[in-house]
């Protein structure tokens, strides 16, 4: 005979998983703000920039996508390069977090 399903337990597990995913997403967004140097902006400036980004056209968003992909690609290359050389590995990632800030402000 089959064991009856515990729908309450399954729903609770799914709810917990959804909460964990939401918390992870919030953490990653915060890390992204810091990595790009956008944490130097006031909260009002950052909110305004994000609202403008949401309303931007498809062409602008595609250009931003390419810039963002290059940011992550370059950041990964710096991390691999820093891992190969034992000296200054942490400073290589710190430099990566600071240099794109000028680019983000120009865009």
N, C-alpha and C positions, 0 to 999 in steps of 0.2 A: 504494500500500500504506500502511496506517495505521501511525503510529509507536506502538510499545508504550508503555504507561503506566509511569511510574516510581513505583511504589507507595511505595517507601522515601522518596523525596523528598517526595511528597505527605503522607505520615505525619509526616515531620520538620517540614514547613511547618505542618501542623495543630497539632502539639505546641508549636511556637514561638508560634503564635497564641494557644493556650490559656494558655501561660505569661504572655504579654503581657497578656491579658485579666485574669488573676488578679492580676498586679502592679498593673494600673490600678485594679481594684476595691479592693485593699488601700490604695492611695494615696488614693482617693476616700473610703473609710471614715475614714481618718486625718484628712483635711481636714474631714470632717463633724463629727468629734469636736471638733476645734479650733474650727470655726465656731460650734458650739452652746455652746461654753464648757465642755463636758464634760471637757476636759483638766484642769480644776481639781480633778476628783474623783481620789481614789486609784484605782489599778488594780483593787483589790478592790471598791471601791464601784461603779465602772463595770461590772465584770463581774457583780456582783450585780444591778444595775439592768437590764442586758441579759438576764440569765437570767430575771428577773421579767417582762420584756417578752415573751420567747418564750412563757412560760406564761400570759400574760394572755388574757382572754376576747375574743370578737369585738367586743363593744361598745366595750371599752376601746381595742382596736386601731384601730377606726374613728375614735374621737375623736382618737387620736394621729395618724392619717393626715391628718385635717383640720387639726390644728395644724401638722404638718410641711408640708403643702401651703401653708398661710398663711405659714410661715417662708420658704419658697423664693420665693413670690410677692412678699412684702414685700421680701425681699433683692434680687430682680430689679428691683423698682421703685426701690429706693434706688440700685442700680448705674446704672440709666438716668438717674436724677435727677442723680447725681454726675457722670456723663459729660457731661451737658448744661452743667453749670456747671463751668468750668475750674478754679475754686479749690476745694480741699478734696476732690477726687475720692477720694483714698486714705483720707481720714479718714471719709468716708461709709461705705465698706465696713468699716472698722475698727469703727465704731459699730454696724453691723449684726451683726458677729460677737459683740459684747459684750452687746447688749440682750436677745436671746432667752435668755441663760443663766439669768436670773432666772425666766423662764417655765418652762424645762426643769426647774429645781430644784423648782418648785411643783407640777409635774405628777407 
